[in-house]
Amino acid sequence: PAEMWDAGADSQIVLRDYQEDAVKEFMDKGAVFCGYPPGAGKTFIGLHVLNHFKGRVLLTVDTTPAVDQWRARLAEYGNERARSNTTISTLQGVGRYTGQHFDLLMPDEAHRLPADKFSRLAFFDAPFRLGFSGTAWREDDRQFLIVALCGFPVHIPWAKLIQAGVLKRPRIIIATVSNDKARIEYVKGLVAKRKGRTLIYCDWIEQGQALADVLDVPFVHGQSKNKLQRIQDADVCVVSRIA
């Protein structure tokens, strides 16, 4: 996509070496899937590309809070071209753009694409592609289609980023409890001892609301208003899969 690239464009983003590697692969291949771990700065790779790419871009995300998040990032780090040339849509809403031409398709959380209702993006009129996901795995074993729908895979191991000081080694504890009451008591204990901001994920709306009521904290789900703002404002927040 060299003919679509403005090297002298105004941009405040300075990339790390491994982020530049992903951009170089995109410039060389024109279709790339960036599978860097969470926290590695995939969003800033996307913003860098948006600041320099001269064509129309369709950026797809999987949730409405992600739309708000990308808009906020574009407002803060995007130049005028990036803000005017980029259309942001949830995967559920891309149907309204069928038949339109875009120069670049940029799927965030690209592991969602292999689902039957989203794989239609493969037929969108967009010659260049750049997908992102920190969790390139699917329960239906269709993860091989992520690369097919996005492009050449670019990856960097977690360990390398930890050694470089970019990421911290995660501390993961799996606790097994006997019933719902025991789970609620366990979570209450964790929240009481917390040393920072806390997100509590729940699979079910009823479960999430019950836990939020017990803890007297916000519960953010698909029907909540101002989702992203409510999550950002809370020290402790219960969230559904929307988060």
C-alpha positions, 0 to 999 in steps of 0.5 A, spaced: 500 500 500 505 504 498 501 509 494 496 510 499 501 512 505 503 519 507 510 518 510 510 526 512 503 526 515 502 529 522 502 524 528 504 524 535 505 517 535 512 514 536 512 506 535 516 501 539 521 496 534 516 490 534 510 495 533 514 498 527 515 491 525 507 490 524 507 496 520 513 494 515 509 487 514 503 491 512 506 495 508 510 489 504 504 485 504 498 489 504 494 484 508 496 483 515 493 479 522 497 482 528 496 477 534 500 481 539 498 480 546 494 484 550 497 491 552 502 490 547 500 497 543 496 494 537 491 500 538 497 505 537 499 501 531 492 502 528 492 509 530 499 510 526 496 507 520 490 511 520 494 517 521 498 515 515 493 512 510 490 516 505 484 512 503 477 510 506 478 506 512 472 501 515 474 499 522 470 494 525 469 492 533 465 487 536 461 492 542 459 499 542 464 500 548 469 499 543 466 504 538 466 509 544 473 507 546 476 508 538 473 514 537 476 517 544 483 514 541 482 518 535 480 524 538 486 524 542 491 521 537 488 521 530 490 527 525 485 530 521 485 525 516 484 519 520 478 522 523 475 524 517 477 518 513 475 512 518 468 509 519 467 505 525 462 500 526 460 494 530 460 488 526 453 487 527 452 494 524 457 493 518 451 491 513 449 498 512 456 499 508 455 493 504 456 495 496 461 501 499 468 501 497 473 502 502 481 502 501 482 499 508 478 494 512 481 494 519 477 489 524 479 490 531 478 483 536 479 480 529 477 473 532 470 474 532 470 474 524 470 467 523 463 467 526 458 465 520 454 472 521 461 476 520 465 472 515 461 476 510 466 481 511 471 477 507 467 479 501 467 487 502 470 491 497 477 493 500 483 491 497 488 492 504 486 489 511 489 490 518 486 485 523 488 485 531 487 480 536 490 479 543 486 472 543 486 469 537 482 463 539 475 460 538 471 455 541 469 452 535 476 451 532 475 456 527 481 460 529 485 458 522 480 463 519 482 469 522 488 469 518 484 467 512 480 473 513 485 478 515 492 476 512 499 474 513 500 473 521 505 477 525 506 475 532 511 476 538 511 472 544 508 474 551 515 472 554 519 477 550 515 483 552 515 481 559 523 481 559 523 487 555 519 490 561 513 492 556 508 487 560 508 485 567 508 477 568 500 476 570 498 473 576 493 468 575 489 464 581 483 459 579 479 458 585 473 453 585 467 454 590 461 449 592 456 454 590 453 461 588 453 463 595 460 461 596 462 464 590 459 471 592 463 471 599 469 469 595 469 475 591 467 480 597 473 478 600 477 479 594 474 486 593 475 488 601 482 486 600 483 490 593 489 495 592 487 498 585 481 498 580 477 492 580 473 489 574 468 483 575 466 479 569 460 475 569 457 470 564 449 472 566 446 478 567 442 475 573 448 473 576 452 480 575 446 484 577 445 480 584 453 480 585 453 488 583 447 489 588 451 485 594 457 489 593 453 496 592 457 497 585 455 499 578 453 493 573 455 495 566 451 490 561 449 491 554 443 495 555 446 500 560 447 507 558 454 510 557 458 504 558 465 506 557 464 512 562 461 508 567 466 503 567 472 508 567 469 512 573 468 506 577 473 503 582 469 497 582 465 495 577 461 488 575 461 487 567 458 482 563 461 480 556 460 487 553 466 489 557 
